[in-house]
C-alpha cells in the first residue's frame, strides 16, 4: 500500500504530496510554492510575508462567522538526516515506506515533523463536511535551525487569538508549555603542522547510533558519537603522543549526533597498542549500551598519511574539551513529574578549511535563568580550553496556563471521541509557541499531534492509527470552537 492510500486519506494524500517536495531548512522555496499553489487551486486567500511564512485563510461555515478565529500552525521545513551521505535533500523527494502500522522513509528522515501537521491543516480547510469558524493556516519557515519564521512573523499576518500548534509527537497528550533554547558555538583556531613521517595513521569511525531529537529524546541516554570518539582519543593520549589530522561529527544543533570520525596518528612503534586499546574500548562501549544502542558501530582502519596535522596544543585542547563537555540531562522539573527541565546537547564538531574547528552545542530549559546558566557553563568550559565562544539569539519558553480555555476544549474533545482523558504536559523540545506568546500575549494555545518516533534521525516513523485519531481530534476541536461566541 502507498502512503496516499492510507486512512484518513484526506490527510495522507496531502502528506504524500508534501514528502515529494524538497524542503530543507532555509531552502523552503519549493514547499512555499506548493502552499501557494494549494491555496490558488482551492480558491483560498493567502499571504506571504517578507521572511517567507505563508498564511492561508478560510471563511467560517455559514452561521458560524461570530466564532473565534482559529490558527492552525506548523512549519514547512524538515530535518535532513540520511544514512546515505550523498542523499540530495534539496532536489530529491523522500521515499516513503508503509511498514505495518508505521510510515517511515527509506534511509532518511521522514519529515512527518512537521509535514503531518501541515497536511492536517490543509485537509481541514478543504474539508466540505467540517463545520468551523474562521480559520487561518500559518506555516513558518526554518523552525528546525533557528525558528526564523516565528522570530520574524510579518505584521498583521494572523488575526486569530486561538492557536493550535500541530507539531507535537505523542497521541493522547496535549502540550501547554515548552522549553526555551539557545545555541553556544565554540571555535578553536589551529595551526597546521607537518604530519610526522614516522607515525602510523588510523581513521576511527563511530556510526549507526540512534541519535534522535535533542529535546524529546535527550533523557533516553542515546550515545553521543562525538563524546564516544573523543573519549577514546583522550584516553589514548594519556598513553601515547597522538597527532590529530581530522575530526568531524554530528550535523544539526537539535539532533543527538549519530556518527563521528577522526584521523589520527601515533608513532609506528605504537600502532599495535592502538589496536589493542581500541578492541578493549569497543567491548566497553558495547557493554555500556547493551540493549539500547543495538546498531552502534565502532571501526578502526589504517589510512595513508594526511597532508597535515593540527598543532598539538590545539588538538589536545579540542579532544579534552569535547570529552569533558557536559551533554545530556542537567536537571529534572520539580513542577511536572518526568519532564526534563534543563539539558545540553554537544551537537556537532566541524573542521573548516580556514584553520578552525567549530563545536556547536544547544541548551534547553523550561526555566529561563537556568537556560542561560547552562549556556554560560558551556561557555566557561570551552573558554578554559582556548575556544572563542558565541551564543545565538535563543528563543523563549512557553509558560503553561492550566486555566486555558482552548486546553479544556481540546482535552474534552479527545475524551468525547476516544473515552480517554489525555495527559496535559509540557515538552522539553522547543516549540514556536513561546515566540508567538512573547509578541502576542493574548494568544490561547495548545499543541498536539500524532505519535512520531525517532524524529531528527533516519529512524523517524509515524504511527498510522494515531494519525486517524489526530485528524478526528482536530476536526472535533474546530467544531467545538465553532460553537463558541467571541
C-alpha positions as CSV (number, residue, x, y, z in Angstrom):
1,X,0.0,0.0,0.0
2,X,1.2,3.5,-0.8
3,X,1.1,6.4,1.7
4,X,-1.5,8.3,-0.3
5,X,-4.0,5.4,0.0
6,X,-3.8,5.2,3.8
7,X,-6.7,6.4,6.0
8,X,-7.6,9.1,6.7
9,X,-7.0,9.7,3.0
10,X,-7.8,13.4,3.3
11,X,-4.7,13.8,5.3
12,X,-2.4,11.2,3.9
13,X,-2.9,12.3,0.3
14,X,-1.6,15.7,1.2
15,X,1.2,14.4,3.3
16,X,2.3,12.2,0.4
17,X,2.4,15.3,-1.8
18,X,4.5,17.1,0.8
19,X,7.0,14.3,1.1
20,X,7.7,14.8,-2.6
21,X,8.6,18.4,-2.2
22,X,12.3,19.1,-1.1
23,X,12.2,21.3,2.0
24,X,15.5,21.6,3.9
25,X,15.6,24.4,6.5
26,X,16.5,27.7,4.9
27,X,15.7,26.3,1.5
28,X,11.9,26.2,1.5
29,X,11.2,27.8,-1.9
30,X,9.7,24.7,-3.3
31,X,7.4,23.9,-0.4
32,X,6.3,27.6,-0.2
33,X,5.3,27.4,-3.8
34,X,3.4,24.2,-3.1
35,X,1.4,26.0,-0.4
36,X,0.7,29.0,-2.6
37,X,-0.4,26.7,-5.4
38,X,-2.6,24.8,-3.0
39,X,-4.3,28.0,-1.9
40,X,-4.9,29.0,-5.5
41,X,-6.2,25.6,-6.6
42,X,-8.8,25.7,-3.8
43,X,-9.7,29.4,-4.2
44,X,-8.4,30.3,-0.8
45,X,-6.9,33.6,0.2
46,X,-3.2,33.6,1.2
47,X,-0.4,35.9,2.3
48,X,3.4,35.5,2.2
49,X,5.5,37.8,4.4
50,X,9.0,39.1,3.8
51,X,10.7,36.2,5.6
52,X,8.7,33.6,3.7
53,X,6.0,32.5,6.1
54,X,2.7,31.5,4.5
55,X,-0.9,32.1,5.8
56,X,-3.9,30.6,4.1
57,X,-7.3,31.7,5.3
58,X,-10.8,30.0,5.1
59,X,-14.0,31.8,5.9
60,X,-16.3,30.4,8.5
61,X,-19.0,27.9,7.7
62,X,-22.2,30.0,7.2
63,X,-23.8,30.7,10.5
64,X,-20.5,30.5,12.4
65,X,-19.0,33.8,11.4
66,X,-19.1,35.0,15.0
67,X,-16.9,32.2,16.3
68,X,-13.3,32.9,17.3
69,X,-10.7,32.6,14.5
70,X,-8.5,29.5,15.0
71,X,-4.9,29.5,13.8
72,X,-3.6,26.0,12.8
73,X,0.2,26.3,12.9
74,X,3.1,24.2,11.7
75,X,6.4,24.6,10.0
76,X,7.4,23.9,6.4
77,X,11.0,22.8,6.8
78,X,12.3,19.4,7.9
79,X,15.4,18.0,9.5
80,X,17.6,16.4,6.8
81,X,19.4,13.3,8.1
82,X,20.4,10.4,6.0
83,X,22.2,7.1,6.2
84,X,23.5,7.9,2.7
85,X,25.8,10.9,2.9
86,X,25.2,11.6,-0.7
87,X,21.4,12.0,-0.5
88,X,20.4,15.3,-2.1
89,X,17.7,16.7,0.2
90,X,17.5,19.9,-2.0
91,X,16.3,18.1,-5.1
92,X,15.3,14.5,-4.2
93,X,11.8,13.5,-2.9
94,X,11.6,11.5,0.3
95,X,10.9,7.8,-0.5
96,X,8.2,6.6,1.9
97,X,7.5,3.1,3.1
98,X,4.5,1.6,4.8
99,X,5.7,-0.9,7.3
100,X,2.8,-2.5,9.1
101,X,1.2,0.2,11.3
102,X,4.1,2.6,10.6
103,X,5.1,5.0,7.9
104,X,8.9,5.6,7.5
105,X,11.4,6.7,4.9
106,X,14.0,4.7,3.1
107,X,17.2,5.7,4.9
108,X,16.3,9.3,5.6
109,X,14.3,11.4,8.0
110,X,10.6,11.1,7.0
111,X,9.6,14.8,7.5
112,X,6.5,13.9,9.4
113,X,8.0,16.6,11.7
114,X,6.1,18.7,10.7
115,X,4.7,17.6,7.4
116,X,1.8,15.7,9.0
117,X,0.8,18.9,11.0
118,X,0.8,20.9,7.8
119,X,-1.1,18.2,5.9
120,X,-3.8,18.1,8.5
121,X,-4.2,21.9,8.5
122,X,-4.6,21.9,4.7
123,X,-7.0,19.0,4.8
124,X,-9.1,20.9,7.3
125,X,-9.5,24.0,5.2
126,X,-10.8,22.0,2.2
127,X,-13.0,19.5,4.1
128,X,-16.5,20.1,2.8
129,X,-18.1,18.4,5.8
130,X,-16.3,20.2,8.5
131,X,-18.3,22.9,10.5
132,X,-15.9,25.6,11.6
133,X,-15.4,29.2,12.4
134,X,-12.9,31.4,10.6
135,X,-9.6,29.5,10.0
136,X,-6.0,30.5,9.4
137,X,-3.3,28.1,8.5
138,X,0.1,29.5,9.5
139,X,3.1,27.7,8.1
140,X,6.5,29.1,9.2
141,X,10.0,28.8,7.7
142,X,13.2,27.5,9.3
143,X,11.8,26.2,12.5
144,X,14.4,23.5,12.8
145,X,17.5,25.6,12.6
146,X,16.6,28.9,14.2
147,X,12.8,29.5,14.4
148,X,13.5,32.2,11.9
149,X,9.9,32.4,10.7
150,X,8.4,32.7,14.2
151,X,11.0,35.3,15.1
152,X,10.1,37.4,12.0
153,X,6.4,36.9,11.5
154,X,5.1,39.7,9.4
155,X,2.8,42.3,11.0
156,X,-0.9,41.5,10.5
157,X,-0.2,38.1,9.1
158,X,-2.6,36.4,11.6
159,X,-5.7,37.7,13.3
160,X,-6.8,34.8,15.4
161,X,-6.5,34.6,19.2
162,X,-6.6,30.8,19.5
163,X,-3.6,28.9,18.1
164,X,-3.3,25.1,17.6
165,X,0.3,24.1,17.2
166,X,0.3,20.8,15.4
167,X,4.0,20.0,16.0
168,X,3.8,17.5,18.9
169,X,4.7,13.8,18.7
170,X,2.5,11.9,21.2
171,X,-1.1,10.8,20.8
172,X,-3.3,11.3,23.8
173,X,-1.1,14.1,25.1
174,X,-1.8,17.8,25.0
175,X,1.1,20.2,25.5
176,X,0.6,23.5,27.2
177,X,4.3,24.5,27.7
178,X,7.7,24.0,26.2
179,X,11.4,24.7,26.9
180,X,13.3,27.7,25.7
181,X,16.6,27.2,24.0
182,X,19.9,28.8,23.0
183,X,22.9,27.7,20.9
184,X,26.5,28.0,22.0
185,X,29.2,27.9,19.3
186,X,32.8,27.3,20.3
187,X,35.6,28.0,17.8
188,X,39.2,26.7,18.0
189,X,41.8,28.3,15.8
190,X,44.6,25.9,14.9
191,X,47.9,26.0,13.1
192,X,48.9,23.3,10.6
193,X,51.9,21.2,11.4
194,X,53.7,18.7,9.3
195,X,52.3,15.2,9.7
196,X,55.1,13.2,11.3
197,X,56.6,10.7,8.8
198,X,57.4,8.1,11.4
199,X,53.8,7.9,12.5
200,X,51.2,5.3,11.6
201,X,47.7,6.8,10.8
202,X,44.3,5.5,11.6
203,X,40.7,6.5,10.8
204,X,38.3,5.8,13.7
205,X,34.6,5.9,12.8
206,X,31.5,5.9,15.1
207,X,28.3,5.2,13.2
208,X,24.8,3.7,13.5
209,X,23.9,5.5,16.7
210,X,20.2,6.0,17.5
211,X,20.6,9.8,17.7
212,X,17.3,11.5,17.9
213,X,15.7,14.8,18.9
214,X,17.9,16.7,21.3
215,X,14.8,17.8,23.3
216,X,12.4,14.9,23.1
217,X,15.0,12.1,23.3
218,X,17.7,13.7,25.4
219,X,16.6,11.7,28.5
220,X,16.8,8.3,26.8
221,X,20.6,8.0,27.2
222,X,21.4,7.5,23.5
223,X,25.1,7.6,22.7
224,X,26.6,10.9,21.6
225,X,29.0,9.9,18.8
226,X,31.2,13.0,19.4
227,X,31.6,12.0,23.0
228,X,32.3,8.3,22.2
229,X,35.0,9.4,19.7
230,X,36.7,12.0,22.0
231,X,36.7,9.6,24.9
232,X,38.9,7.1,23.0
233,X,41.2,9.8,21.7
234,X,41.6,11.3,25.2
235,X,42.4,8.0,26.8
236,X,44.8,7.1,24.0
237,X,46.5,10.5,24.6
238,X,47.3,9.5,28.2
239,X,49.5,6.7,26.9
240,X,50.9,7.9,23.6
241,X,51.6,11.1,21.7
242,X,48.6,11.5,19.3
243,X,48.7,13.6,16.1
244,X,45.2,14.7,15.2
245,X,44.7,15.3,11.4
246,X,40.9,15.3,11.1
247,X,37.8,15.3,13.3
248,X,34.1,15.6,12.3
249,X,30.9,14.6,14.0
250,X,27.2,15.3,14.0
251,X,25.3,17.8,11.9
252,X,22.4,19.6,13.4
253,X,22.2,21.5,16.7
254,X,18.9,19.9,17.5
255,X,19.9,16.3,16.8
256,X,21.9,14.0,19.0
257,X,24.9,13.1,16.9
258,X,24.8,9.6,15.4
259,X,28.1,9.5,13.7
260,X,31.6,10.9,14.0
261,X,35.1,10.2,12.8
262,X,38.7,11.2,13.3
263,X,42.0,10.7,11.5
264,X,45.0,10.5,13.9
265,X,48.5,9.1,14.1
266,X,50.8,7.5,16.7
267,X,54.4,6.6,16.4
268,X,54.8,3.5,14.2
269,X,56.2,1.5,17.2
270,X,52.8,2.0,19.0
271,X,50.4,1.0,16.3
272,X,49.6,-2.4,17.8
273,X,49.0,-0.7,21.2
274,X,46.3,1.4,19.5
275,X,44.6,-1.7,18.0
276,X,44.6,-3.4,21.4
277,X,43.3,-0.3,23.2
278,X,40.6,0.1,20.5
279,X,39.3,-3.5,20.9
280,X,39.1,-3.1,24.6
281,X,37.2,0.2,24.2
282,X,34.7,-1.4,21.8
283,X,34.0,-4.1,24.4
284,X,33.4,-1.4,27.0
285,X,31.0,0.6,24.8
286,X,29.1,-2.5,23.7
287,X,28.6,-3.4,27.4
288,X,27.6,0.1,28.4
289,X,25.0,0.5,25.7
290,X,23.9,-3.2,25.7
291,X,20.2,-3.5,24.8
292,X,20.0,0.2,23.8
293,X,22.4,1.0,21.0
294,X,22.0,-2.2,19.1
295,X,23.3,-0.7,15.7
296,X,26.1,1.4,17.1
297,X,29.3,0.5,15.3
298,X,32.9,1.5,16.1
299,X,35.5,0.9,13.4
300,X,39.3,1.4,13.1
301,X,41.3,1.2,9.9
302,X,44.8,2.2,8.7
303,X,44.9,5.1,6.3
304,X,47.6,7.0,4.3
305,X,49.5,9.8,6.0
306,X,47.5,13.1,5.8
307,X,48.7,16.3,4.3
308,X,49.0,18.0,7.7
309,X,48.0,17.7,11.4
310,X,46.5,20.1,13.9
311,X,49.1,21.6,16.2
312,X,49.5,19.5,19.3
313,X,48.3,22.2,21.7
314,X,45.0,22.8,19.9
315,X,44.3,19.2,19.2
316,X,44.8,18.3,22.9
317,X,42.5,21.2,23.9
318,X,39.8,20.1,21.4
319,X,39.9,16.5,22.4
320,X,39.9,17.3,26.1
321,X,37.1,19.9,25.8
322,X,34.8,17.5,23.8
323,X,35.5,14.6,26.1
324,X,34.7,16.6,29.3
325,X,32.0,18.9,28.0
326,X,28.5,18.5,29.6
327,X,26.0,16.6,27.5
328,X,22.5,15.3,28.3
329,X,20.0,16.0,31.1
330,X,21.2,18.6,33.6
331,X,18.1,18.7,35.8
332,X,14.5,17.4,36.0
333,X,11.5,19.6,36.6
334,X,10.1,19.8,40.1
335,X,6.8,21.1,38.8
336,X,5.9,18.4,36.3
337,X,6.9,14.8,37.0
338,X,9.0,13.2,34.3
339,X,9.7,16.4,32.5
340,X,13.3,17.3,31.7
341,X,13.9,20.9,32.9
342,X,17.4,21.6,31.6
343,X,19.7,19.9,29.2
344,X,22.6,20.5,26.8
345,X,23.5,18.7,23.5
346,X,27.0,18.6,22.2
347,X,25.7,18.6,18.7
348,X,28.5,18.8,16.1
349,X,32.2,19.2,15.5
350,X,33.3,20.6,12.2
351,X,36.8,21.1,10.9
352,X,36.9,24.0,8.4
353,X,39.4,24.7,5.7
354,X,40.1,28.2,7.3
355,X,42.0,26.5,10.1
356,X,39.1,26.4,12.5
357,X,37.4,23.6,14.4
358,X,33.9,24.6,15.4
359,X,31.9,22.9,18.1
360,X,28.2,23.6,18.1
361,X,26.1,22.9,21.2
362,X,22.5,23.6,22.1
363,X,21.0,24.2,25.5
364,X,17.3,24.0,26.6
365,X,15.4,24.8,29.8
366,X,11.8,25.5,30.9
367,X,13.3,27.9,33.4
368,X,14.7,31.0,31.6
369,X,17.5,31.7,34.1
370,X,18.7,28.1,34.0
371,X,18.8,28.1,30.2
372,X,21.3,30.9,30.4
373,X,23.1,29.2,33.3
374,X,23.9,26.0,31.4
375,X,24.8,28.0,28.3
376,X,27.3,30.0,30.4
377,X,28.7,26.8,31.9
378,X,29.3,25.5,28.4
379,X,30.9,28.9,27.5
380,X,33.2,28.7,30.6
381,X,34.2,25.2,29.8
382,X,35.2,25.8,26.3
383,X,36.9,29.1,27.1
384,X,39.2,27.3,29.5
385,X,40.2,25.1,26.6
386,X,41.1,28.2,24.5
387,X,38.0,28.5,22.3
388,X,36.2,31.6,21.2
389,X,32.6,31.3,22.3
390,X,29.4,32.9,21.0
391,X,25.8,32.5,21.9
392,X,22.9,32.5,19.5
393,X,19.9,34.8,20.0
394,X,17.9,32.0,21.6
395,X,14.2,31.6,21.9
396,X,11.8,31.8,24.9
397,X,10.0,29.0,26.6
398,X,6.2,28.8,26.8
399,X,4.8,29.0,30.3
400,X,1.9,26.6,31.0
401,X,-1.5,28.1,31.6
402,X,-3.6,25.4,33.3
403,X,-6.7,27.7,33.1
404,X,-6.5,27.9,29.3
405,X,-10.0,27.7,27.6
406,X,-8.6,26.0,24.5
407,X,-6.8,23.5,26.6
408,X,-10.1,22.4,28.1
409,X,-11.9,22.3,24.7
410,X,-9.0,20.2,23.3
411,X,-9.0,17.8,26.3
412,X,-12.8,17.4,26.3
413,X,-12.8,16.8,22.5
414,X,-10.3,13.9,22.9
415,X,-12.2,12.4,25.8
416,X,-15.5,12.6,24.0
417,X,-14.1,10.8,20.9
418,X,-12.0,8.1,22.5
419,X,-13.2,7.8,26.1
420,X,-9.6,8.5,27.3
421,X,-8.6,11.6,29.2
422,X,-5.5,13.0,27.6
423,X,-2.4,13.8,29.6
424,X,-1.7,17.6,30.0
425,X,2.0,18.1,29.7
426,X,4.9,20.4,28.9
427,X,7.5,19.4,26.4
428,X,11.3,19.7,26.7
429,X,11.6,20.3,22.9
430,X,11.3,23.8,21.6
431,X,8.0,24.9,20.0
432,X,7.3,28.2,18.2
433,X,4.5,28.9,20.7
434,X,6.9,30.7,23.1
435,X,7.9,33.2,20.4
436,X,4.3,33.8,19.4
437,X,3.3,34.3,23.0
438,X,6.1,36.8,23.6
439,X,4.7,39.2,20.9
440,X,1.0,38.2,21.2
441,X,0.4,37.6,24.9
442,X,-3.3,37.3,24.3
443,X,-2.9,34.1,22.4
444,X,-4.5,31.0,23.9
445,X,-2.5,28.0,22.7
446,X,-2.2,24.2,22.8
447,X,0.0,21.8,20.9
448,X,-0.9,18.2,19.9
449,X,-0.2,15.7,17.2
450,X,0.0,12.0,16.3
451,X,2.7,9.6,17.5
452,X,6.1,10.0,15.9
453,X,9.2,8.2,17.0
454,X,12.9,8.7,16.1
455,X,12.4,12.2,14.8
456,X,15.5,14.1,13.6
457,X,17.1,10.8,12.6
458,X,16.7,8.3,9.7
459,X,14.7,6.1,12.0
460,X,11.9,8.7,12.1
461,X,8.5,6.9,11.8
462,X,4.8,7.7,12.2
463,X,2.1,5.5,13.8
464,X,-0.7,5.3,11.3
465,X,-3.6,4.6,13.7
466,X,-2.6,7.7,15.7
467,X,-2.9,9.9,12.5
468,X,-6.5,8.9,12.2
469,X,-7.1,9.9,15.9
470,X,-5.2,13.1,15.3
471,X,-7.4,14.0,12.4
472,X,-10.7,13.2,14.2
473,X,-9.4,15.2,17.2
474,X,-8.5,18.2,15.1
475,X,-11.9,18.2,13.4
476,X,-13.7,17.9,16.7
477,X,-11.8,20.8,18.3
478,X,-12.6,23.0,15.3
479,X,-16.3,22.0,15.5
480,X,-16.4,22.8,19.3
481,X,-14.8,26.2,18.8
482,X,-17.2,27.0,16.0
483,X,-20.0,26.9,18.6
484,X,-18.2,29.4,20.9
485,X,-19.2,33.1,20.6
486,X,-16.5,35.8,20.6
